[in-house]
Amino acid sequence: MGRNLDGFTGDGMGDKDLRDLRFGTRVIRGGRSQTVPVRSHVVPIFQTVNFEYENFAQNRRVSDGEEAGYFYTRYGNPTVDAFNDAVALLEEGGDAFSFASGMAAISAAVMACVEKGDHILSSSVIYGGTRGLFTDFLPRQGVDTTFVDIHDLDAVKSGFRENTRILYAEPMMNPTLMLADVPALAEVARERDAFLMIDNTFTPPFLCRPLTLGAGGVVHSTTKYIGGHGDTMGGIVVAPEDFIERVREMGKVYGGVMSPFNAWLSLRGLRTLNVRLEKACANASALARFLEGHPNVVRVNYPGLESHPQHALAGRMLEGYGAMVSFEIAGGVEAVQRVFDGFRVITSTVSLGEVDTIAAHPISSSHKKLTPEQREAFGIREGLIRLSVGIEDVEDLKEDLEQALKQL
């Protein structure tokens, strides 16, 4: 019930040849494996639940795994596999499996690693949904989680137990934009025989490829930068083939797999990942410098600024400083409301990684479930505003920020 390995590649190149290409070419060429004997220039949507066979004997061979092919879309689908292949290529991973949402991908990857009695060591600053999985749901399965300051390697080392199976982190943390030293964490995890799992949503493979830095596996909310247009939800796990086999089994059983149509939309978005991020990162850098010099701004968080405490680490670990900026203003929630109500170009909504610039207030959205003490400890204060910078004309964005900040 695997892939039809006897298909064609629309560009006449095999996987090995594709891996020799540069990123900008791979992002266009990846995922064009064909499973029917036609050379469709764009991957088609196999919008089907099940698949037919030449005869009963072939049906048996495919269902028994003796012959490559497709059986049922929850188990595998050509359009979805094309997307999986494309992301695995960009992340330089052995294989990938995609899901209906980022949280479905994270949940499946974690559950593929742990069982009753196991322990997870996690960065204290992670996506709120993941934190909820660790604190509210996994304990019911007998899995315990300890949160630690991921920047303190001594604290990380001290946090390990004999039953620690996963070390979990994000290279760029939401919304403070502090960084985790992935190569250093990989060394620590390797010494303790733990699986380093990295949520790479904020720093997709154009910016960071954690598997090449020693991570065991990567998860993404493909809803964000990979899809890129705010019109499709998804998640993906990229890891060595043996681990993805376990993840695939989780997908079959729990059922939250990606649909063919969403895979097609995600693959379409992926094709422009590098050009979108080049523009968005350039805009983010310009806005960060603009905000750093603004009299109504207390603090700016952006790894590309020399004032960022981990600017040097960002230069070593990332291939760009990212398209996320956060900044703090005085006056608390009332001041934030005046700024948000003043926006005319920038969109106020949830999510990130889209072509337009989005403003979010973390304590009213992604981090609202944290206690005030936790938020203060993580540097997430009432006046903190997060920008997911898009690809608009940067001068329009500057002018919009200027007139919104005049409301203070």
C-alpha positions as CSV (number, residue, x, y, z in Angstrom):
1,M,0.0,0.0,0.0
2,G,2.9,2.3,-0.7
3,R,3.8,4.5,-3.6
4,N,3.8,3.5,-7.3
5,L,7.5,3.6,-7.8
6,D,7.2,2.8,-11.5
7,G,5.8,6.2,-12.3
8,F,7.3,9.0,-14.3
9,T,8.9,12.3,-13.2
10,G,7.6,15.3,-15.0
11,D,11.0,16.8,-15.4
12,G,12.9,13.6,-16.3
13,M,15.0,13.9,-13.1
14,G,15.3,11.4,-10.2
15,D,15.4,12.2,-6.5
16,K,19.2,12.0,-6.5
17,D,19.6,14.5,-9.3
18,L,17.1,16.8,-7.6
19,R,19.1,16.8,-4.4
20,D,22.1,18.1,-6.3
21,L,20.2,21.2,-7.4
22,R,20.3,24.5,-5.6
23,F,17.3,25.4,-3.3
24,G,15.6,27.8,-5.7
25,T,15.5,25.1,-8.3
26,R,14.5,22.3,-6.0
27,V,11.6,24.3,-4.7
28,I,10.2,24.4,-8.3
29,R,11.1,20.9,-9.4
30,G,10.3,18.9,-6.2
31,G,7.2,16.9,-5.9
32,R,6.6,16.4,-9.6
33,S,6.7,12.6,-9.5
34,Q,4.0,11.2,-11.7
35,T,2.0,8.0,-11.0
36,V,0.2,7.8,-14.3
37,P,2.0,7.4,-17.7
38,V,1.4,11.1,-18.8
39,R,3.7,14.0,-18.3
40,S,1.4,16.5,-16.6
41,H,3.3,19.8,-16.1
42,V,1.4,20.4,-12.9
43,V,0.8,17.7,-10.3
44,P,-2.9,16.6,-10.8
45,I,-5.4,16.3,-7.9
46,F,-6.2,12.7,-7.3
47,Q,-9.5,13.5,-5.7
48,T,-10.5,10.0,-5.0
49,V,-11.0,7.9,-1.9
50,N,-10.0,4.5,-3.4
51,F,-8.1,3.0,-6.3
52,E,-8.8,0.3,-8.9
53,Y,-6.7,-2.6,-10.1
54,E,-6.3,-4.6,-13.3
55,N,-7.5,-7.7,-11.6
56,F,-8.1,-9.4,-8.2
57,A,-4.6,-10.7,-8.0
58,Q,-3.1,-7.2,-8.3
59,N,-5.5,-6.0,-5.7
60,R,-4.2,-8.7,-3.3
61,R,-0.6,-7.8,-4.1
62,V,-1.0,-4.1,-3.4
63,S,-3.1,-4.6,-0.3
64,D,-0.5,-7.1,1.1
65,G,2.4,-4.7,0.3
66,E,3.9,-7.0,-2.3
67,E,3.5,-4.5,-5.1
68,A,3.8,-0.8,-5.0
69,G,0.6,1.1,-5.5
70,Y,-2.3,2.9,-3.8
71,F,-5.1,1.3,-1.8
72,Y,-7.1,4.0,0.1
73,T,-6.4,7.7,0.4
74,R,-6.1,7.7,4.2
75,Y,-3.2,5.3,3.6
76,G,-1.7,7.2,0.8
77,N,-2.5,9.3,-2.3
78,P,-0.4,10.4,-5.3
79,T,-1.1,14.1,-4.9
80,V,-0.4,14.0,-1.1
81,D,2.8,12.0,-1.8
82,A,4.0,14.5,-4.3
83,F,3.7,17.2,-1.6
84,N,5.4,14.9,0.9
85,D,8.3,14.3,-1.5
86,A,8.7,18.0,-2.2
87,V,8.9,19.0,1.5
88,A,11.2,16.1,2.3
89,L,13.5,17.2,-0.5
90,L,13.7,20.8,0.8
91,E,14.3,19.7,4.4
92,E,16.8,17.1,3.2
93,G,15.0,14.4,5.0
94,G,14.5,10.7,4.2
95,D,10.7,10.8,4.0
96,A,7.6,12.8,5.0
97,F,4.0,12.3,5.9
98,S,1.4,15.1,5.9
99,F,-1.7,15.8,8.0
100,A,-4.8,17.9,8.1
101,S,-3.3,20.5,10.5
102,G,0.0,21.4,12.2
103,M,-1.3,20.0,15.5
104,A,-2.3,16.7,13.9
105,A,1.3,16.4,12.6
106,I,2.8,17.3,16.0
107,S,0.5,14.9,17.8
108,A,1.3,12.0,15.5
109,A,5.1,12.7,15.6
110,V,5.1,12.8,19.4
111,M,2.8,9.7,19.8
112,A,5.1,7.8,17.4
113,C,7.9,8.4,19.9
114,V,6.4,7.8,23.3
115,E,4.4,5.3,25.3
116,K,3.1,5.1,28.8
117,G,5.8,5.9,31.4
118,D,7.9,8.0,29.0
119,H,9.1,11.6,29.5
120,I,9.4,14.6,27.2
121,L,11.8,17.5,27.8
122,S,10.5,20.6,26.1
123,S,11.4,24.2,25.7
124,S,9.3,26.4,28.0
125,V,8.4,28.7,25.1
126,I,6.5,26.8,22.4
127,Y,3.3,27.1,20.5
128,G,0.3,27.1,22.8
129,G,-1.4,24.2,21.1
130,T,1.7,22.0,21.6
131,R,2.0,23.1,25.2
132,G,-1.7,22.0,25.7
133,L,-0.9,18.6,24.2
134,F,2.0,18.2,26.6
135,T,0.2,19.5,29.7
136,D,-3.5,18.5,29.2
137,F,-3.6,15.4,27.0
138,L,-0.4,13.4,27.2
139,P,-0.6,13.0,31.0
140,R,-3.8,11.0,30.4
141,Q,-1.6,8.6,28.4
142,G,1.0,8.3,31.2
143,V,3.5,10.6,29.5
144,D,5.0,13.4,31.5
145,T,6.6,16.6,30.3
146,T,9.2,18.9,31.9
147,F,9.6,22.5,30.6
148,V,13.0,24.1,30.6
149,D,14.8,27.2,29.6
150,I,16.1,26.0,26.2
151,H,18.9,28.6,26.2
152,D,20.5,27.2,29.3
153,L,22.3,24.0,28.2
154,D,23.1,23.1,31.7
155,A,19.4,23.2,32.6
156,V,18.6,21.2,29.5
157,K,21.1,18.5,30.5
158,S,19.8,18.5,34.1
159,G,16.3,18.0,32.8
160,F,16.9,14.7,31.2
161,R,15.7,11.5,32.9
162,E,16.4,7.9,32.1
163,N,13.0,7.7,30.4
164,T,13.3,10.9,28.4
165,R,12.4,10.1,24.8
166,I,12.0,13.5,23.2
167,L,13.8,16.9,23.4
168,Y,11.4,19.4,21.8
169,A,12.1,22.9,20.7
170,E,11.5,25.6,18.1
171,P,14.5,27.3,16.4
172,M,12.7,30.7,16.6
173,M,10.3,31.1,19.5
174,N,6.9,32.7,19.3
175,P,6.5,35.7,20.0
176,T,9.8,36.7,21.6
177,L,11.9,35.6,18.6
178,M,14.6,34.2,20.8
179,L,16.5,31.3,19.2
180,A,17.3,27.7,20.2
181,D,20.8,26.5,19.4
182,V,19.8,23.5,17.3
183,P,23.3,22.1,16.8
184,A,24.0,22.3,20.5
185,L,20.7,20.7,21.4
186,A,21.3,17.9,18.8
187,E,24.6,17.0,20.5
188,V,22.9,16.9,24.0
189,A,20.1,14.8,22.7
190,R,22.4,12.4,20.9
191,E,24.5,11.9,24.0
192,R,21.4,10.9,25.9
193,D,19.8,8.8,23.2
194,A,16.8,11.1,22.9
195,F,15.0,12.2,19.7
196,L,15.4,16.0,19.0
197,M,12.1,17.1,17.5
198,I,12.0,20.6,16.0
199,D,8.9,22.6,15.1
200,N,10.3,24.5,12.0
201,T,7.1,26.5,11.2
202,F,8.7,29.9,11.8
203,T,11.9,29.1,9.9
204,P,10.9,26.9,6.9
205,P,13.7,25.2,4.9
206,F,14.6,28.4,3.0
207,L,15.9,29.7,6.3
208,C,16.8,26.6,8.4
209,R,17.1,22.9,7.8
210,P,17.3,21.3,11.3
211,L,17.9,17.8,10.0
212,T,21.2,19.0,8.6
213,L,22.0,20.4,12.0
214,G,21.5,17.1,13.8
215,A,17.8,17.1,14.6
216,G,16.0,13.7,14.5
217,G,12.8,15.0,13.0
218,V,11.0,18.2,11.9
219,V,7.4,19.2,12.1
220,H,5.6,22.0,10.3
221,S,2.3,23.7,10.3
222,T,2.1,23.9,6.5
223,T,-0.8,26.3,7.0
224,K,1.8,29.0,7.5
225,Y,4.8,29.7,5.2
226,I,4.7,26.5,3.2
227,G,1.0,27.0,2.1
228,G,1.7,30.7,2.2
229,H,-1.7,32.2,1.2
230,G,-4.1,31.6,4.1
231,D,-6.3,29.3,2.1
232,T,-5.3,25.8,3.2
233,M,-4.6,24.0,6.5
234,G,-2.0,21.3,6.9
235,G,0.9,19.8,8.8
236,I,3.8,17.6,8.0
237,V,6.5,15.5,9.6
238,V,9.9,15.0,8.0
239,A,12.4,12.4,9.3
240,P,14.3,9.3,8.4
241,E,12.2,6.6,6.6
242,D,11.9,4.3,9.6
243,F,10.5,7.0,11.8
244,I,8.0,8.1,9.1
245,E,6.8,4.6,8.9
246,R,5.7,4.9,12.5
247,V,4.1,8.3,11.8
248,R,2.3,6.9,8.8
249,E,0.8,4.2,11.0
250,M,-0.4,6.9,13.4
251,G,-2.0,8.7,10.5
252,K,-3.8,5.5,9.4
253,V,-5.2,4.9,12.9
254,Y,-6.0,8.4,14.1
255,G,-7.1,9.4,10.6
256,G,-6.1,13.1,10.5
257,V,-4.4,12.9,7.2
258,M,-4.1,15.7,4.6
259,S,-6.7,15.7,1.8
260,P,-5.6,15.6,-1.9
261,F,-7.0,19.1,-2.5
262,N,-5.2,20.6,0.4
263,A,-2.0,18.8,-0.7
264,W,-2.4,20.4,-4.1
265,L,-2.9,23.9,-2.7
266,S,0.1,23.4,-0.3
267,L,2.3,22.2,-3.2
268,R,1.3,25.2,-5.2
269,G,2.2,27.5,-2.3
270,L,5.5,25.7,-1.8
271,R,6.6,26.5,-5.3
272,T,7.1,30.2,-4.4
273,L,8.4,29.7,-0.9
274,N,11.9,31.1,-1.6
275,V,10.8,34.2,-3.5
276,R,8.1,35.0,-0.9
277,L,10.5,34.7,1.9
278,E,13.2,36.7,0.3
279,K,10.8,39.6,0.0
280,A,9.2,39.1,3.4
281,C,12.5,38.9,5.2
282,A,13.8,42.0,3.5
283,N,10.6,43.8,4.5
284,A,10.9,42.5,8.1
285,S,14.4,43.7,8.4
286,A,13.4,47.2,7.2
287,L,10.4,47.4,9.5
288,A,12.5,46.2,12.5
289,R,15.0,49.0,12.0
290,F,12.2,51.5,11.5
291,L,10.5,50.4,14.7
292,E,13.8,50.3,16.6
293,G,14.2,54.0,16.0
294,H,10.5,55.0,16.8
295,P,10.0,57.0,19.9
296,N,6.7,55.2,20.8
297,V,8.3,51.7,20.7
298,V,9.9,50.4,23.9
299,R,11.6,47.3,22.5
300,V,12.0,45.4,19.2
301,N,12.6,41.7,18.8
302,Y,14.2,40.6,15.5
303,P,17.3,38.3,15.1
304,G,18.6,40.5,12.3
305,L,19.1,43.5,14.5
306,E,22.6,43.9,16.1
307,S,20.7,44.6,19.4
308,H,19.2,41.1,19.5
309,P,21.1,39.1,22.1
310,Q,21.4,36.1,19.7
311,H,22.3,38.0,16.6
312,A,25.5,36.0,16.2
313,L,23.8,32.7,16.6
314,A,21.2,33.7,14.0
315,G,24.0,34.4,11.6
316,R,25.5,31.0,12.1
317,M,22.4,28.9,12.2
318,L,19.9,30.6,9.8
319,E,20.2,31.5,6.1
320,G,18.1,34.6,6.7
321,Y,16.7,36.4,9.8
322,G,13.1,35.5,9.2
323,A,9.9,37.5,8.4
324,M,8.6,37.7,12.0
325,V,9.0,40.9,14.1
326,S,7.7,41.7,17.5
327,F,7.7,45.0,19.3
328,E,6.6,46.4,22.6
329,I,4.8,49.6,23.4
330,A,3.9,51.2,26.7
331,G,0.4,51.6,27.9
332,G,-0.8,48.0,28.1
333,V,-3.8,46.5,26.3
334,E,-5.5,49.9,25.9
335,A,-2.6,51.2,23.9
336,V,-2.4,48.1,21.8
337,Q,-6.1,48.5,21.0
338,R,-5.5,52.1,19.7
339,V,-2.6,50.9,17.5
340,F,-4.6,47.9,16.1
341,D,-7.6,50.1,15.4
342,G,-5.3,52.5,13.6
343,F,-4.0,50.0,11.0
344,R,-5.2,50.5,7.5
345,V,-2.9,48.3,5.5
346,I,-1.8,45.7,8.1
347,T,-4.3,43.0,8.8
348,S,-5.4,42.2,12.4
349,T,-6.0,38.5,12.5
350,V,-4.6,35.2,13.8
351,S,-2.0,32.9,12.0
352,L,1.1,34.0,10.1
353,G,3.3,33.3,7.1
354,E,0.9,34.7,4.5
355,V,1.5,37.1,1.7
356,D,0.0,40.0,3.6
357,T,1.3,41.5,6.8
358,I,-0.6,40.3,9.9
359,A,-0.6,41.8,13.4
360,A,-1.4,39.7,16.4
361,H,-1.6,40.4,20.2
362,P,-0.1,37.3,21.8
363,I,-1.7,37.6,25.2
364,S,-5.1,37.8,23.5
365,S,-4.5,34.9,21.2
366,S,-1.7,32.4,21.1
367,H,-0.6,32.8,24.7
368,K,-3.8,33.7,26.5
369,K,-3.8,30.5,28.5
370,L,-0.5,31.3,30.2
371,T,-0.6,32.8,33.7
372,P,0.5,36.4,34.1
373,E,3.6,35.1,35.9
374,Q,4.4,32.7,33.0
375,R,4.0,35.4,30.4
376,E,6.3,37.8,32.4
377,A,8.9,35.1,32.8
378,F,8.8,34.5,29.0
379,G,8.9,38.2,28.2
380,I,5.4,38.2,26.8
381,R,4.0,41.4,28.1
382,E,0.7,43.2,27.6
383,G,2.2,45.7,25.2
384,L,3.8,43.1,22.9
385,I,2.6,43.1,19.3
386,R,3.7,40.4,16.8
387,L,4.0,41.1,13.1
388,S,4.1,38.4,10.4
389,V,5.6,40.5,7.7
390,G,4.3,40.0,4.1
391,I,5.4,41.0,0.7
392,E,3.7,44.4,0.2
393,D,5.6,47.5,-0.7
394,V,7.6,48.2,2.5
395,E,7.1,51.9,2.3
396,D,3.3,51.4,2.7
397,L,3.9,49.2,5.7
398,K,6.1,51.8,7.3
399,E,3.6,54.5,6.7
400,D,0.8,52.3,8.2
401,L,2.9,51.6,11.3
402,E,3.7,55.3,11.6
403,Q,0.1,56.5,11.5
404,A,-1.1,53.7,13.8
405,L,1.6,54.5,16.4
406,K,0.5,58.1,16.3
407,Q,-2.6,57.0,18.1
408,L,-0.6,56.6,21.3
